[in-house]
Amino acid sequence: MNRLQSKTFAIARDVRAKSLHLMILACALLIGSSPATAQDYEEWSAEVRTSLSFRVSEAAILPLLPPGWSVRPIADAPGKVNISLTFMDRYLILDAQGEQVRTGASRYMVISTQASNEESGLSGVMIINGISPEGTGAYEVYQPALIARTERSHSGLGEESASSAETWEFAAESGDRVLLNLRYRSAPPVRRQTSIVIRSGLRPDFTRTYHIDQASDRLGIPGSPDSRIESVSFTAEGPLFSAIFDGTEVLTGVTSTPWYNREIFIP
């Protein structure tokens, strides 16, 4: 081997060594050697969701908020605040290592609102209650479920929009219970990618960040000219839910989310 060939091989070895070093560094970052990134990654899930928006009594929601926190009253509806009920059918849940969480599936209902703290200046989405078969959950506010059931069906021909029917039923050990029966005509959903911070109603300093890729279909309000809702029946009862849904609540919107993928990070 002449001197030129030997020098060429030495350069090639140096290039390979540097490339290998960069690959090892990149892998180390991905698997968690950087505490500010990968170590905060908690969960990935794929879900189907249906959400109901309500105006309800402010007096019924205030006891569910942490001290110093409040919900902004609605200007044209004195004594009322906005809340959302989200019904979730999580058909695949993976942890940070890509392994199934428990059975890999779960169904639960969450009550949330937009809350703020005037003293600290903090504000955002706050989870204040719900019913879950997994117990109190990461936010420690869910009621343990005795029943967590969903039934969904879709039918259509060719390229026409489908007709859909859903039943969601959740009942807690406390006696609180919700039942939703919904029929509607689907339309092409709107895709949206976003990131939001969710706060616990029990421990407001605890937050999780969601990176979301979803497609949502706003069905409208029952009875409105542009509504695609064919029928809707909602019942809420029990010690807590009867106070929130006391007959004065107003349904302000229904949204179907046929696919919802999210990554969860802490914080």
Stockholm file with secondary structure:
# STOCKHOLM 1.0

chainA/1-267         MNRLQSKTFAIARDVRAKSLHLMILACALLIGSSPATAQDYEEWSAEVRTSLSFRVSEAAILPLLPPGWSVRPIADAPGKVNISLTFMDRYLILDAQGEQVRTGASRYMVISTQASNEESGLSGVMIINGISPEGTGAYEVYQPALIARTERSHSGLGEESASSAETWEFAAESGDRVLLNLRYRSAPPVRRQTSIVIRSGLRPDFTRTYHIDQASDRLGIPGSPDSRIESVSFTAEGPLFSAIFDGTEVLTGVTSTPWYNREIFIP
#=GR chainA/1-267 SS CCHHHHHHHHHHHHHHHHHHHHHHHHHHHHHTSSTTTGGGEEEEEEEEEEEEEEEEEHHHHGGGSCTTEEECCBTTBTTEEEEEEEEEEEEEEEETTSCBSTTSCEEEEEEEEEEEETTTCCEEEEEEEEEETTTTTTTTCCEEEEEEEEEEEEECCTTSCCEEEEEEEEEETTSCEEEEEEEEECCCCEEEEEEEEEEESSSTTCEEEEEEEEEEEEEECTTSTTCCEEEEEEEEESTTHHHHSSSCCEEEEEEEEEEEEEEEECC
#=GC SS_cons         CCHHHHHHHHHHHHHHHHHHHHHHHHHHHHHTSSTTTGGGEEEEEEEEEEEEEEEEEHHHHGGGSCTTEEECCBTTBTTEEEEEEEEEEEEEEEETTSCBSTTSCEEEEEEEEEEEETTTCCEEEEEEEEEETTTTTTTTCCEEEEEEEEEEEEECCTTSCCEEEEEEEEEETTSCEEEEEEEEECCCCEEEEEEEEEEESSSTTCEEEEEEEEEEEEEECTTSTTCCEEEEEEEEESTTHHHHSSSCCEEEEEEEEEEEEEEEECC
//
